[in-house]
Amino acid sequence: MRVVLVLALLAQGAVADVRFEDVSANLPPHAYTGEWEHFVGGGVAVLDCNGDTLPDIVAAGGTSPAGLMINRGDMRFEAGAFPEITDTTGAYPLDVDGDGHLDLMMLRLGPNQILRGDGACGFTLANEAFGFEGGDAWSTAFSATWRDGALVMAVGNYVDRDDPEGPFEACDTNELHIRQGDRFATQALTPGYCALSMLFARDASGTERLRISNDRHYYVRAGEEQMYDLTLGRFLTPEDGWERIRLWGMGIASRDITGDGRSEVMLTSMGDQLMQIAGPDGHYTPAPYGLGTYAQRPHLGDDGRPSTGWHAEFADVNNDGRADLFIAKGNVDQMPGLAMVDPNSLLIQQTDGTFAERSVEAGVATMARSRGAALADFDGDGWLDLVVTNRRAPMELYRNVTEGSGHWLSLDVSMPGTNSRAVGALVTVSAAGRPQVQEITIGGGHAGGQAGPLHFGLGTATEADIRIDWPDGTVSEVKGIGADQRLTLRP
């Protein structure tokens, strides 16, 4: 299959220690506010909403209005016109109608809202136009995929506020919304165990399934982490090889870090952050403690109580060809058994595959109650920058100023049809004999996600081969692509 390439070349110098510069003053004022119903949430969506190749930002606001921040270049953002929506917990970009323009799913305390994008950073309320029933729950998780050309959206709901016996053991029912013609049909996903993150992705067996991470704080005894199979129409059980795990689930991140093509999974929580290693038998095993990913205590200051992890994201921040891991942290509010001074973690993958905490040296170990985050190349220089949303505190923005010559590729993958962003595609970049695999997904993280180019660090390699396994089963390959480029790839 032929692949159409659109190239944008840049050059870079030598891999060095990671460094970020705080440029938060370049953001419009914004904070995620609210009391107990906004202890969770606070997500951020990253998308190019006007086609200028610079990622823009939509941030949930809690009791404050959600905000659109348009990227004007050089890490400078200005507030854009946006519908007045409050009580938002999260935001996810996706192309709902396949017109090539990114829309938004806004999760809310109350009716969820789809916003239709016009390709010029204009957004309008579109629930009625899309035939979508927003419900009236406390929504805190989202993911989406396409099956046989039809969009399938999963919405995770937290505590049922109408349950007089709540809030404990009063988790609400989750939902599937399946596009049928010009409307969505709704299907209950029960039982629900207070979802805080969802992700449609291939599991260790290579099967696309919906993983749901749930908050034990409210399900208390009867719940667990969940895996739903769309084809089977049910949750997996121990008879399917699904291992029962119970934790204070906050966020999900997925990426192959072992080089075998199977994605590992990071589950954030209160206390240990649990990495699951995908095995050749199709099952997961807990990562060894020595891998360095548990990040269970603050690494700065003298607060030795357990950490609270929220958004997690794998990304190569120093372009050395190895995925690193950012974890946003912060106390729920005043939970006395957990650290109050809880800096964010930036875990840099070492040459031996272990991870080392480097947030202090990198300049991103801030102490606010962080929630959502995103790593994206906001200034187009080939190095991933960082945005973080905080509860009742200003957002933060960091420019990656790492000095060095780590090479990279930025791949913007699209395809014709309803699934315009090729969600579900597997993209493999091989450089210097080492393959890296990323799956295009919508969901995961904590209350926010991205729709943008896939970033691959290449280290010292100056060229790479690319393979795309498209959602329809076809395969494209291009070889000998020069490094330090942004490419647009189409079937």
N, C-alpha and C positions, 0 to 999 in steps of 0.2 A: 504494500500500500504506500502511495506517495504521501510525503509529509510536506506541507507548505511552511517555510521558515521566514519569519520577519526578524531581522537582526538589528540589534543596537549595541555597538561596541564601546567598551570602556576598558581601561587598563588599571592594574593594581600592582603594588610592591610586595615585604616578606612576613610570614606568619609570626606574630609576637603575642605577648600577653594581652588579654582583652581589656580594653579601656572604653568607658562611656563618658560623655559630657552631658551634664544636666542642662537641658534647654527647655525646661518646663514653662518658663516665662513666655515661650512662643505659642502656647495654647490659649484659647479663650478660657475664661474662668468656668470651671465646672467641678461639681462634686456629687457623689452618690449619697443621698440623704434619706433619713427616715428612722423610725424606731423599730420594734422587734420584727415587723413584717418585712423589713429591709435589712435585717441582720445578714441575710444571704442575698445573692445576686450582686449586681454592680458590674455587669459585663460590658465589653467593648467589642464593636464590630469594625473590621478593617476591610475596605473595598475601594476600588477606583470607580467613583460614581460619575465621573465626567470624561473618561477616556484619555486623560493626559499622561497616563502611566505612573502617576504619583498617587500612592494610597491615601485615601481619606478616612475619617474616623467618625463613627456614630457611637455615642456613649449613653448607656442607661443612666437615669437620674434618680430613681427612687421617687421620693416625694417632690423632687425638683424636676423640671422638664428635661426630657431626653435632648441631647444636643448633637448637631452635625457640625463637624470641623473640617473645612475644606483645605487641602494641602496646596499652598501657594509656592512651594519650592523652598530650598535651603532650610528645611525643618521649621517652616513658619506656617501656622494655621490660622484661619479666620472662621468665625461663626457663620454658618450658612442658614438660609431659610429652611425651616423644618416644622412639620405639624406640631401643635402644642399638645404633647402627650406626657402625662405624669403617671406615677405609679408603675414605671417600667423597671423590670428586674434584669433584662438581658436583651441582646440584639444579635441577629445572625443574618448575613447576606446570602442570598440565593436568587436564581432566576426562576421565578414561579411559572411564568407563562412562556418561557423559551424564546422571548423576543430579543435576547442578547443583552438586555439591560438588567443590571442587578437590582433586585427588590430587597426588602427587609422584612424579617419576622421580628416583631417587637413583643417580647414576653412581658406580661403585666400581672399585677395584683388586680384582677378583674379581667375584662375581655381582652384577649390577645389581639394584636393588630398587624395585618400585612400592609406594608406600604409599597406601592408600585413606583419603581424608579423610571425616570425618563431619559437616562443616559447623560444628563447634564446636571446632576446632583439635585434634581427636583424630585420630591417624594409626595405622594398623595395617598390618602386613606383608601384601601382597596378591598376590604373584607366583602362588601356586597358585590363588587365587580368580579371577584374571584370565587364567589359562592362559598366563602369560608365562615364558619361559625366560631367566633372567638371564645365562647364560653364565659365563665365568670369565676374561674379558679385562681389559685395562687401559683402561677406557672414559673418554673425555675430551671427547666432543662429543655433542650431541643436538638433534634438531628433530622436529616432528610436524605433520601436516596431516590432512585428511579427504578421501577420494575416494569419491564415491557413498555417503556416509554411513558409510564404514568408516574407522576410525582407522589411519593409517600413521605409524609411529615409525621414525626413523633414529637409529642409535647409531654413533658414531665411536670406533674403537679405536686406541690409540697403538702403542707398540712391543710386538711379540710376545715376551713374557718367556721363552717356551719354546724360542725359536730359538737354538740353540747358537752360531750365527754372529753373533748380535746384539751390541750393540743397533743398530749402524749398518746400514742397508739391511735392516732386519728389521721393517718396518711390518706391522701386523696387518690383517686383513680387516674391513671395516665391515659393518653389517647393516641390513636393513629388517625391521620387525616389523609385519605387516598383520593387523588384527583380522578374524577370520572366525568368526562365531557367538560362542561363549564362550571362544575361544582365539586366540592369535596364531600365525600362520605366519611362519617366519623365512626370509629370502632374503639370500644373501651379496651384498655390494657389493664387487666386486673389479675392479681392484687397489685396495688401500688404501695411502695414503701418509702415515700418522701424522697423523690428523685431530685438530685442536684446536678446531674450531668448525664447525657445520653450520647451514644455514638454508633451510627451505622458504619461498619467497617469489616473487612475480612478478619476472622479470628485465627487462632493458631492452626486450625485445620484448613484455612483458605476459603471458608464459607462466609459470605456476608451475613452478619447478624447484628442485632441491636443490643448493645451493652448498656445497662442502666446502673449508675452508681447512686446509692441511697444513704440517707442520713440516719444512722442508728440512734441518734439523740431522740428522735420522735417515734420511730417504729419500735424501739426499745428491745423487744424480745422476738416478735414473730416474723421479722423481715430478714433480708439478705441482699447481696448484690445479685443482679439478674441478667440473663441473656435470653433474648426473644428471637425465635426463628420465624421469619415471614413465610417461608415455604410450608413449614409444619403448622404454622398458626398457633404456636404455644411457646411457653417458656421452657428452657432446658432444665433437666432434673439431674440428680446424681446418676440415674440410669443412663443418661446421655454422656456421662463423663464430666458434667458440670460440677465443679467443687464449690461447696457452700462457703462463702466468705461474708463476714459481718464486720463492718467498719463504719466510721463516721464519714461516709463518702461525700466528697465535695467536687472533684473534677477528674476528668479523664484526658490522658495524652497517649498517643499511639505512634510508634515509629520503630522501624527495624534498626536496632543498634548493634546486632551481632553479625550482620552481613550475610545471613542465611535466607533473606527474602521474606521472613515471617516477622510481623510487627510485634514488638514488646508493648506492654501496656503499663502506664503509670496511673495509680489511683491516689489522689490526695486525700488527706484525712486529718483528724485531730490526733497528734502523736506521730506514728510512723507514716511515711509516704510509701505506699506499697508498689514496688515494681514487680511485674509478672513477666517472666521470660518464656517466650513461645518455643515449644519443643517440636522436634520432628514427628512426634507421635500425635500432634494436634492438640496437646494439652499445655497448660501453663504450670510453672513452678515459681515460687517466690525467689526473688533475686537474693544472692548471698549478701550478708551484711557488709562484707568487704567491698562490694561494688561501689558503695559511697552514695547511694541514692535515697536512703531512708530519711535523711534530713529531719530527724525527729526532735531536735532541740535547737534553740537559738544559737547561732554561731558567733554572736557579737553581744557584748554585755554580760551581766551576771544573772540573768533570769533563766534558771535551769529547768523551768517547767516545760511541758511538751508544746511543740509548735502546732499551729493550725494552718494547714495548706489549703489553698483555693485553686486558682487557675494554674495549670501546668502546661508547658509547651516545649516540645523538642525542636531545636533548630541549631544550625551550625553558625555560631556567632563569631568565630575566628577563621572561618573558611579553610580549616585544615582537613576537611573531608570526614569529620566525625561529629555526629549530632550531640549537642549539648542540651542542657535542661534548665529552664527557668521555672521557679515555683513562687507564686504570689502568696504571701503569708500575712496573718493578722488575727488577733483575738476576735471572736464573734462580737463581743461587746465588753462585758466585764466578767467573763467566766473565770472564777478564781483558780481552778485547777490547771489552767493553761497559761502560757507565757503572755504577758501584756506587752513586753518589748520583744518583738518577733520580726527580725529583719527578713526581707525576701532572700531567696536562695538563687544563685547562679552556679550551677554545677557544670564544670567544664570537663568533657571527656578527654582522658589522657591516652597516650599511645598504647597502653596496655589494656584499654577498655574500661578502666575504672573511672569514677567521677570525683572531682575535687572541688570543694567550695571556693569560689573566687569572687563572690559578690562585693566584698569589701574592697579588694584590689581593683575591681572593675568600676566601682563607684555607684552601685545600684542597691546597696544594702540599707534601704530606707526603713523607717520605723512606723509609718502610718499603717492603718488597718487596710491592707491591700485586698483586692477582690479579683477583678478581671485584669487581663493584660494581653499584649500581642507583640510578637517580634516580626518586624516587617522592614523592608528597605524604603524608608520614608523619603530619603533624599536622592535615591537612584544611583548611589555610588558603588553598589555591589556588596555592601556590608549591612547586616541586619541591625536596625535600631529597635528601641523598646518604648512602649507606652503602657502605663499602669493606672488603673482606676482605684481610688481609695474611698473608704466609707467615711463620710463626714470630714473629708480632707481633699485638697486640690489634686487633680490628676497630675501625673508625672510623665515627662517625655525625655528620652535620652538618645543622643546621637552616638553611634558607634564610631569611635575615633581610634580604633586599634591600628597600630602601625605595622606594616608588613606586606607581604606579597602573596597572600593566600588567594588562589584563583577561584573562580566561581562560575556558575551558570544560573540564570533565572529563566524558568520555563513557564510560559503562559499557555495552557492547554485548553482548547475548545473544540467543539464538534457541532455539526448541524443537528437540528431536531429539538425536541423538548428539553433534553438534557444538555443544554448549550455549554455547560462548564465541565462536561465529561466526568461528572461525579461517579466514583467507582473505578476510574482508570488507575492502573498501576504504571508508574513512571520509573524506569531504571536508568541511572546514569553510571557508566563504567569509565573510570579513569585510573591509569597506572595499574590496571589489573584488578581494581577493587570496585565491586558494584555497590551502589546505594539505591534503595528502593523507597519510594514514597507513594502512598495512595491518596487520591483526591477525595476528600470527605467534607461533609458539612456537619458540624456538631462537636461534641466533646468540650474540652476546656471547662471553664466555669462561666456560664451565662453569656458567652460571646465567642465569635469565631471570625475566620477570614475567608475571603474569596479573592485570591490573587495568585501571582506566579509562585511556583514551587522553587525554593532556593536550595542549591546544592553547592557546598564548598568543595573545592578540588585539590586543596593543598598546593603542592608544587607542580601538579600536572597542568599542561598547557592545552590539552585537547581531551575530548571525551566522546564516547559512543552513547547514543540514546535509544532506548526501546520503550514503546508505549503499548501496553495491553489495554485496548479500548473496552468500554463496557459491553459492546456487542460481540466480544470475543475475537475481533480482528487484531492484528499486530502491525505496528509500524516500527521501522528501524532507520536511524541515520548514524553514520560513522564519521569519525575524525572531525568533530565540531570543535572549533577553536574556543578557548576559555574566555571569560570576562565579557559575556554577551547576555543580552535579554533576547530570548527567542519566543516567537509565537508559533505553536505547533497545532496543526489541524490534520484530520485524515485526508 
